[in-house]
Amino acid sequence: MSFEHELAPEMLAQRIHFVRGHKVMLDADLAMLYKVETRILVQAVKRNLRRFPSDFMFQLSDEEWAVLRSQNVISKGRGGRRYAPYVFTEHGALMLASILNSETADVVGIIIVRTFVQLREMLSSNKELAAMLMELERKVASHDQAISGLINTIRQLMQMPGASSRPIGFTADIGKKKAS
């Protein structure tokens, strides 16, 4: 897999996970993209912790890490990890580029930010589409009720009238005698 292929927005989007209400990337994925070892990336972060508040980076709990692995999102790799990985939000991934301070980090940081923006735009358009579908469903439901009422009225009109108790109009009682 070529480096350019790894940086395609579609490929990067596959490496973005939703954890604790944040869209994040794993430290190992970012290390691969920034072309450094994961341990080097984590060391750089630990030396610059003041730049990584909890909304930029956090460490997964063992349960969260197990869930990600069980969803076959992440391979276990050779030998496994001794600790749960760190994950970085869009801002954390960009901050990584500033502390790694290399040409590769600059290019990758920009591409990662663009990928997060594209993902945000897709989610936004999906919300708009969902709202439009709900409005359409509401309109169809009200039309369904109107159509159902119309059909019921037509059915009532189509029913044959039953025998009435007296005929309509003037009738002569020819065969009956008047009682005097």
C-alpha positions as CSV (number, residue, x, y, z in Angstrom):
1,M,0.0,0.0,0.0
2,S,1.5,3.3,-1.1
3,F,1.7,6.3,1.2
4,E,-0.5,8.4,-1.1
5,H,-3.1,5.6,-1.1
6,E,-3.0,5.6,2.8
7,L,-3.7,9.4,2.7
8,A,-6.8,9.2,0.5
9,P,-9.7,10.7,2.4
10,E,-11.7,7.5,2.0
11,M,-8.8,5.5,3.6
12,L,-8.4,7.9,6.4
13,A,-12.2,8.0,7.0
14,Q,-12.0,4.2,7.6
15,R,-9.6,4.9,10.5
16,I,-11.9,7.3,12.3
17,H,-13.8,5.8,15.1
18,F,-16.6,7.1,17.3
19,V,-15.7,6.9,21.0
20,R,-17.3,8.8,24.0
21,G,-19.1,11.0,21.6
22,H,-16.0,12.0,19.7
23,K,-14.6,11.1,16.3
24,V,-11.1,9.9,17.0
25,M,-8.1,8.2,15.4
26,L,-5.9,5.6,17.2
27,D,-2.3,6.4,18.1
28,A,-1.0,3.5,16.0
29,D,-2.9,4.7,12.9
30,L,-1.6,8.3,13.4
31,A,2.0,7.0,14.0
32,M,1.8,5.1,10.7
33,L,0.5,8.1,8.8
34,Y,3.1,10.4,10.4
35,K,5.8,7.8,9.7
36,V,7.0,7.3,13.3
37,E,6.8,4.4,15.7
38,T,3.8,4.4,18.0
39,R,6.1,4.6,21.1
40,I,7.8,7.7,19.7
41,L,4.5,9.4,19.1
42,V,3.3,8.6,22.6
43,Q,6.6,9.8,24.1
44,A,6.3,13.1,22.2
45,V,2.8,13.5,23.5
46,K,3.8,12.8,27.1
47,R,6.6,15.4,26.8
48,N,3.9,17.9,25.6
49,L,0.9,16.9,27.7
50,R,-0.1,20.6,28.2
51,R,-0.9,20.7,24.5
52,F,-3.3,17.8,24.7
53,P,-6.4,18.5,26.9
54,S,-9.0,15.7,27.3
55,D,-11.0,17.0,24.3
56,F,-7.9,16.6,22.1
57,M,-6.7,13.2,23.3
58,F,-7.6,10.5,25.8
59,Q,-6.7,6.9,26.6
60,L,-9.2,4.2,25.9
61,S,-10.5,2.1,28.8
62,D,-9.8,-1.6,28.6
63,E,-13.5,-2.1,27.8
64,E,-13.5,0.4,25.0
65,W,-10.4,-1.1,23.5
66,A,-12.0,-4.6,23.7
67,V,-15.1,-3.4,21.9
68,L,-13.0,-1.9,19.1
69,R,-11.1,-5.1,18.7
70,S,-14.2,-7.3,18.9
71,Q,-15.8,-5.3,16.1
72,N,-12.9,-6.4,13.9
73,V,-12.0,-2.8,13.3
74,I,-8.4,-3.2,14.6
75,S,-6.2,-6.2,14.2
76,K,-4.4,-7.4,17.2
77,G,-1.0,-7.3,15.5
78,R,2.0,-9.2,16.6
79,G,2.3,-9.7,20.3
80,G,-0.5,-7.2,21.2
81,R,-0.2,-4.1,23.2
82,R,0.6,-3.8,26.9
83,Y,-1.8,-0.8,27.4
84,A,-4.9,0.6,25.8
85,P,-4.2,3.0,23.0
86,Y,-4.5,6.7,23.1
87,V,-7.0,8.3,20.7
88,F,-6.9,11.7,19.2
89,T,-9.7,14.0,18.0
90,E,-9.3,16.2,15.0
91,H,-7.6,18.9,17.1
92,G,-5.4,16.4,18.7
93,A,-4.3,15.0,15.4
94,L,-3.4,18.5,14.2
95,M,-1.5,19.2,17.5
96,L,0.5,16.0,16.8
97,A,1.7,17.5,13.6
98,S,3.0,20.6,15.5
99,I,4.9,18.6,18.0
100,L,6.4,16.1,15.5
101,N,7.6,19.0,13.5
102,S,8.4,17.4,10.2
103,E,7.5,17.9,6.5
104,T,5.5,14.7,6.6
105,A,3.7,15.7,9.7
106,D,2.7,19.0,8.1
107,V,1.3,17.3,5.0
108,V,-0.5,14.6,7.0
109,G,-1.9,17.0,9.5
110,I,-3.6,19.0,6.7
111,I,-5.0,15.9,5.0
112,I,-6.3,14.6,8.4
113,V,-8.1,17.9,9.1
114,R,-9.6,17.9,5.6
115,T,-10.8,14.3,6.1
116,F,-12.5,15.3,9.4
117,V,-14.2,18.3,7.7
118,Q,-15.5,16.1,4.9
119,L,-16.8,13.6,7.4
120,R,-18.5,16.4,9.3
121,E,-20.1,17.7,6.1
122,M,-21.3,14.2,5.2
123,L,-22.9,13.8,8.6
124,S,-24.5,17.2,8.4
125,S,-26.0,16.4,4.9
126,N,-27.3,13.1,6.3
127,K,-29.0,14.9,9.1
128,E,-30.7,17.2,6.6
129,L,-31.7,14.2,4.5
130,A,-33.1,12.5,7.6
131,A,-35.1,15.7,8.5
132,M,-36.5,15.8,4.9
133,L,-37.5,12.2,5.1
134,M,-39.3,12.7,8.4
135,E,-41.2,15.7,6.9
136,L,-42.2,13.6,3.9
137,E,-43.4,10.7,6.2
138,R,-45.5,13.2,8.1
139,K,-47.1,14.6,4.9
140,V,-47.7,11.1,3.6
141,A,-49.2,10.0,6.9
142,S,-51.6,13.0,6.8
143,H,-52.5,12.2,3.2
144,D,-53.0,8.5,4.2
145,Q,-55.5,9.6,6.8
146,A,-57.4,11.8,4.3
147,I,-57.4,9.1,1.7
148,S,-58.6,6.6,4.2
149,G,-61.5,8.9,5.3
150,L,-62.4,9.5,1.6
151,I,-62.5,5.7,0.9
152,N,-64.7,5.1,4.0
153,T,-67.1,7.8,2.9
154,I,-67.3,6.3,-0.6
155,R,-68.0,2.9,0.9
156,Q,-70.8,4.3,2.9
157,L,-72.3,5.9,-0.2
158,M,-72.0,2.7,-2.1
159,Q,-74.0,0.6,0.4
160,M,-77.5,-0.3,-0.8
161,P,-80.1,1.4,1.2
162,G,-82.1,-0.9,3.4
163,A,-85.9,-1.3,3.2
164,S,-87.4,1.9,4.7
165,S,-90.3,1.7,7.1
166,R,-92.6,3.8,4.9
167,P,-92.4,4.7,1.2
168,I,-91.2,8.1,0.2
169,G,-93.8,10.4,-1.5
170,F,-97.6,10.5,-1.8
171,T,-99.3,7.1,-1.8
172,A,-102.9,6.2,-2.1
173,D,-104.3,3.6,0.2
174,I,-106.6,2.1,-2.3
175,G,-107.1,-1.3,-0.7
176,K,-107.8,0.0,2.8
177,K,-111.2,1.0,4.2
178,K,-111.6,4.2,6.1
179,A,-112.7,3.7,9.6
180,S,-115.6,5.8,10.5
